[in-house]
Amino acid sequence: MNQTERAMFETLKAARDHGVIAVKAEFEAEGTRSDELLRLLEIARRADLGVGLKIGGCEAVRDLIEARQFGVDYVIAPMVETPYALSKYVAAKDKVFARDEQADTRFLFNVETRYAFGHLDEIGAKAEVGRVGMVFGRVDFAGSMGFKRDFVNSDEMTRYVVEVAEEARRRGVELVVGGGVNPEAIEPLRRVREVRLDRFETRKVIFDAAVLDGRDAARGMELAIAFELDWLRNKRDFYGMIAGEDLSRIAMMEARQAAIPDEAQAVHVAGTHTGPLVAPRSAVA
């Protein structure tokens, strides 16, 4: 591990005492690449934490295959707006993961639009049969109603989340809340937990909701911010190094090209040549 990754590792070790149970990556909006996921997996496993992965859609079979190969602990499908979409997700995860393998992985889907909320009872019934939990995505939910991020901690938003929590409790499935999670979200999350709340999450970190019962939640969120910031810096430096590794070679080749006489360069650009590229058949014979 490099210096930034060691800092991330130390942050995660400290965060375990403040409710953090896993880190998270996204093939969806975040566009996590496989090499990034491998780095995240190593850091998380060394810190004795789980890994969650949001796949690209309800029937993203290739993503599910990779989730199985990498051995993630949580799989989340985004933008499930209808009972039919949820049935496609259930069928896909049952196709990729054998029944006994599913005992080691939690499967969830995002309820993150007002349209999905309008089909909550039907979706809840499918979730119960398919053994999948719900993730309430507050920022996207707000956006689906034309509101901005500052709506996520409002009383109106919390009422929507509580109603989903009631459905999750009735169906016996897990509920996770994400979207705009910061110290200001603690009290709204506590209200949801009175009904049902198993976990909550930031973009990169997943918390056990039991931390809300004490005084450690705010500190955990601060550590989550520090971890994500280091993650982004490490990603920037990693790809910056790749982008710069051939700069000297490029400069040398550009200098060579500049030294070619103009006439020869024109021939090269035009794609013309002074003789055949392949010898005639008679010459080969």
C-alpha positions in Angstrom: 0.0 0.0 0.0 1.1 3.5 -0.7 1.1 6.3 1.9 -2.5 7.5 1.2 -3.8 3.9 1.3 -2.1 3.4 4.7 -3.9 6.5 5.9 -7.2 5.1 4.5 -6.5 1.8 6.4 -5.9 3.6 9.7 -9.0 5.7 9.2 -11.1 2.6 8.7 -9.6 0.9 11.7 -10.6 3.8 13.8 -14.0 4.0 12.2 -14.8 0.4 13.2 -15.3 1.8 16.8 -17.8 4.3 15.5 -20.3 2.1 13.7 -18.5 1.5 10.3 -19.0 -2.1 9.1 -18.2 -1.9 5.4 -17.0 0.2 2.5 -18.8 0.7 -0.7 -18.1 0.9 -4.5 -20.4 1.6 -7.4 -20.4 0.2 -10.9 -23.4 2.5 -11.4 -23.0 6.3 -10.8 -19.5 6.2 -9.5 -18.2 4.1 -12.3 -15.8 2.1 -10.2 -13.2 0.3 -12.4 -12.0 -3.2 -11.5 -8.5 -2.1 -10.5 -10.1 0.4 -8.1 -12.3 -2.2 -6.6 -9.4 -4.5 -6.0 -7.6 -1.8 -4.1 -10.7 -1.1 -2.1 -11.1 -4.8 -1.3 -7.5 -5.1 0.0 -7.8 -2.1 2.2 -11.2 -3.2 3.6 -10.2 -6.8 4.2 -7.0 -5.6 6.0 -9.2 -3.4 8.2 -11.6 -6.4 8.8 -14.5 -4.7 7.1 -17.1 -5.8 4.6 -17.6 -4.5 1.0 -20.8 -3.4 -0.6 -21.1 -3.0 -4.4 -23.9 -1.2 -6.3 -24.3 -2.8 -9.7 -25.3 -1.1 -12.9 -29.0 -2.1 -13.0 -31.6 -4.5 -12.0 -30.5 -7.2 -14.5 -26.7 -6.4 -14.7 -25.7 -10.0 -14.9 -22.0 -9.3 -15.7 -21.8 -7.0 -12.7 -23.3 -9.8 -10.5 -20.8 -12.2 -11.8 -18.0 -9.9 -10.9 -19.6 -9.3 -7.4 -19.5 -13.1 -6.9 -15.9 -13.3 -8.2 -14.7 -10.5 -5.9 -16.6 -11.9 -2.9 -18.5 -8.8 -1.9 -20.8 -8.8 1.2 -23.6 -6.5 -0.1 -25.0 -6.2 -3.6 -27.3 -3.3 -4.4 -29.3 -2.8 -7.5 -30.2 0.8 -8.4 -33.4 2.5 -9.7 -35.8 -0.4 -9.2 -39.1 1.4 -9.8 -41.6 -1.4 -10.5 -42.4 -4.9 -9.2 -41.4 -6.2 -12.6 -37.9 -4.6 -12.4 -37.5 -6.1 -8.9 -38.5 -9.6 -10.3 -35.8 -9.2 -12.9 -33.2 -8.5 -10.2 -34.3 -11.4 -8.1 -34.1 -13.7 -11.1 -30.6 -12.4 -12.0 -29.1 -12.8 -8.6 -30.6 -16.3 -8.3 -29.1 -17.2 -11.7 -25.6 -16.0 -10.7 -25.4 -16.9 -7.0 -26.2 -20.5 -5.9 -28.7 -20.7 -3.0 -26.0 -21.7 -0.5 -23.7 -18.8 -1.7 -26.5 -16.3 -1.0 -26.1 -17.0 2.7 -22.8 -15.1 2.6 -24.2 -12.1 0.6 -26.9 -9.6 1.3 -28.9 -8.5 -1.7 -30.7 -5.1 -1.8 -32.3 -2.7 -4.2 -32.8 1.1 -4.3 -36.1 2.7 -3.6 -35.2 6.1 -4.9 -38.0 7.7 -6.9 -41.5 8.9 -6.1 -42.8 6.5 -8.8 -41.3 3.5 -6.9 -42.8 4.8 -3.7 -46.2 4.7 -5.4 -45.8 0.9 -6.0 -44.4 0.3 -2.5 -46.9 -2.5 -1.5 -46.3 -4.5 -4.6 -42.6 -4.0 -4.5 -42.5 -5.0 -0.8 -44.3 -8.2 -1.6 -41.7 -9.1 -4.3 -38.9 -8.2 -1.9 -40.2 -10.5 0.8 -40.5 -13.5 -1.6 -37.2 -12.7 -3.3 -35.3 -12.2 0.0 -33.9 -8.8 -0.9 -33.7 -5.7 1.3 -34.4 -2.1 0.5 -32.1 0.9 0.3 -33.9 4.3 0.4 -31.8 6.7 -1.7 -32.8 10.1 -0.3 -31.0 12.4 -2.8 -32.4 10.7 -5.9 -35.8 10.5 -4.3 -35.7 14.2 -3.6 -34.6 14.8 -7.2 -37.4 12.7 -8.6 -39.8 15.2 -7.0 -38.0 18.3 -8.1 -36.3 19.0 -4.8 -32.6 19.7 -4.1 -30.3 18.0 -1.7 -31.3 20.2 1.2 -34.7 18.5 1.2 -33.2 15.2 2.4 -33.3 15.9 6.2 -36.8 17.6 6.1 -39.7 16.3 8.0 -41.5 15.5 4.7 -38.7 13.4 3.5 -38.4 11.6 6.8 -42.1 10.7 6.6 -41.5 9.0 3.3 -38.6 7.1 4.7 -40.6 6.1 7.8 -43.3 4.7 5.5 -40.8 2.6 3.6 -39.4 1.5 7.0 -42.9 0.3 8.0 -43.2 -1.7 4.8 -39.7 -3.2 5.4 -40.7 -4.2 8.9 -44.0 -5.6 7.7 -42.2 -7.7 5.1 -39.3 -8.8 7.3 -36.7 -7.3 5.0 -33.7 -5.1 5.7 -33.8 -1.3 5.3 -30.8 0.8 4.6 -30.9 4.6 4.2 -28.4 6.6 2.1 -28.1 9.9 0.3 -26.8 13.1 1.9 -25.9 11.3 5.1 -23.9 13.6 7.4 -24.1 14.7 11.0 -27.3 16.6 10.3 -29.0 13.4 9.3 -28.5 11.8 12.7 -31.9 12.8 14.2 -33.9 12.0 11.1 -32.2 8.6 11.0 -33.0 8.0 14.6 -36.7 8.6 13.9 -36.5 6.0 11.1 -34.8 3.6 13.4 -37.7 3.6 15.8 -39.6 1.7 13.1 -36.8 -0.2 11.3 -33.3 0.7 10.2 -30.5 -1.9 9.8 -27.8 0.2 8.2 -27.1 3.7 6.7 -24.5 4.7 4.3 -22.5 7.5 2.7 -21.1 7.2 -0.8 -18.1 5.1 0.4 -18.9 3.8 3.9 -21.7 1.6 5.4 -22.7 1.9 9.1 -24.5 -0.4 11.5 -27.6 1.6 12.5 -27.1 0.6 16.1 -24.5 3.3 16.3 -27.4 5.8 16.3 -28.3 4.5 19.8 -25.1 6.1 21.3 -23.0 9.1 20.7 -20.5 7.8 18.2 -22.4 8.4 15.0 -21.1 11.9 14.3 -17.5 10.9 14.8 -18.1 7.9 12.4 -19.4 10.3 9.8 -16.4 12.5 10.2 -14.1 9.5 9.6 -16.2 8.5 6.6 -15.6 12.0 5.1 -11.8 11.6 5.7 -11.8 8.1 4.1 -13.7 9.3 1.0 -11.4 12.3 0.6 -8.3 10.1 0.7 -9.9 7.7 -1.6 -10.5 10.4 -4.2 -7.0 11.7 -3.8 -5.5 8.2 -4.2 -7.6 7.7 -7.3 -6.4 11.0 -8.8 -2.8 10.2 -8.1 -3.1 6.7 -9.4 -4.5 7.7 -12.8 -2.3 10.8 -12.9 0.7 8.4 -12.7 -0.7 6.3 -15.5 -1.4 9.4 -17.6 2.2 10.7 -17.1 4.2 7.4 -17.4 4.7 7.9 -21.2 5.2 11.7 -21.3 8.9 11.4 -21.9 8.4 8.8 -24.6 5.8 11.0 -26.3 8.1 14.0 -26.2 11.0 12.0 -27.7 8.7 10.7 -30.5 7.3 14.2 -31.2 10.9 15.5 -31.5 11.7 12.7 -34.0 8.7 13.5 -36.0 9.5 17.2 -36.0 12.9 16.3 -37.4 11.5 14.6 -40.4 11.7 16.8 -43.6 8.4 18.4 -44.5 8.2 16.6 -47.8 8.5 13.2 -46.1 5.9 14.2 -43.5 3.5 15.2 -46.2 3.9 11.8 -47.8 3.3 10.1 -44.4 0.1 12.2 -43.8 -1.3 11.7 -47.2 -0.7 8.0 -47.0 1.3 7.9 -50.3 4.5 6.0 -51.0 7.1 5.8 -53.8 6.9 2.1 -54.4 4.7 -0.9 -53.8 4.3 -2.0 -50.2 4.2 -5.7 -51.3 6.4 -7.1 -54.0 4.8 -8.2 -57.3 4.0 -11.9 -57.6 6.7 -12.3 -60.2 9.3 -11.0 -57.8 8.1 -13.3 -55.0 8.4 -16.3 -57.4 
